[in-house]
Amino acid sequence: MQYRVNPRNGQELSALGFGCMRFTRKGGAIDQEKANRELKRALDLGVNYFDTAYAYAGSEEALGKFIKAYDCRDRLYIATKLPQYRVKSAADFDAFFDEELRRLQTDHVDYYLMHMMNDAQSFERLCGLGLKEWVAKRRAAGQIRNVGFSFHGGTLQFKALIDAWDWDFCQIQLNYMDERTQAGVEGLEYAAAKGLPVVIMEPLRGGKLAAGLPKDAQRAFDAAQPKRSPAEWGLRWLWDRPEVTVVLSGMNDISQVEENCRVASDSLPNALTAADMDLYRRVLDAFNSSTRVNCTGCGYCQPCPRGVDIPVCFAAFNSSYVDGLFTGMREYLMCTTLRNVRSNAGLCVKCGKCEQHCPQHLPIRDELDRVKKRLENPAYKIAATFAPKILKY
């Protein structure tokens, strides 16, 4: 196993982290025995970063039971997440965190994240409820060792959030298809330049980059040397970047654990060749043949007077064709709508300011109409109405 040093505290974190969201379920409940085998194998192969969340049904409990059964708390780092979107009062900080400690059967959390913190306004809301004071109290008690946030949104919002506080680390979605979407490589480099460890989620886009690839993309991988699976190529793209600290994988099979640990054991920064990078470009071309809006995510169109996050809207729109409508709508909801201040395409009033600054000379207003027509459909309107109530925004 390769380890990467947390520049903030010197801890050596395994390049591969175990994402605990996708444990196998049996009869609706997590199959604890199977989860234990997978977690133990990962631990024995050198994985020391285990990521869960309050909102992952049964996950914190499963990880806590594993740690107790194998008495291995001192061999690993626990990362879990506060459902910040459900915090309505100062008392909620204690209520959620204390429950998480009970679930995990521990007296401290090594890496604590504000879950799905997608803009600085959300952070400011929490500060108004006393977040900074609460974190300071829990730090002093030794119960929180590092505080960070997980993020789904655009690059500009990510940078603003990074600058809003002296965070200890952050977690972003990144893969070779998201180089210029969400926080993107620009966000990765921005966080790393400030000395923050960066944890990566969705390295294979929920499996989309491992199986079911476009035919031309699969042919390109099949012809490449050395012979590697699409999943291995996807992981190596991330570990090639020295700014990446941990790459999370939601493993739910021993074979996945062993394969990913094998790849992590010899994936060094700056190891990919020019031929390798050309392969990724050809694979991306195959994916991008389904792209509908040729937005590069440069952000010159921002800020929109009405708050529309244009690059994020276009990224979700393209995803709805490349990855399927359900995936595109999920990304659209998460990144533009399920937040304190919405940034969806429907807010556009066609003022045209964006088009004056677009270096690609895109007809942005017309394209936003297409986004609205496809993604703000009846299913979206139902989800936009009821999801905040379910999440208790």
PyMOL commands that set and color helices and strands:
alter all, ss='L'
color gray80, all
select helices_A, chain A and resi 32-44+59-70+73-75+84-86+90-104+120-128+131-140+155-164+184-193+205-207+215-223+230-239+254-265+274-288+310-322+325-337+345-347+354-356+364-375+378-391
alter helices_A, ss='H'
color red, helices_A
select strands_A, chain A and resi 3-5+12-14+16-19+25-26+29-30+49-51+77-82+109-114+144-151+169-173+198-201+244-249
alter strands_A, ss='S'
color yellow, strands_A
deselect
rebuild
show_as cartoon
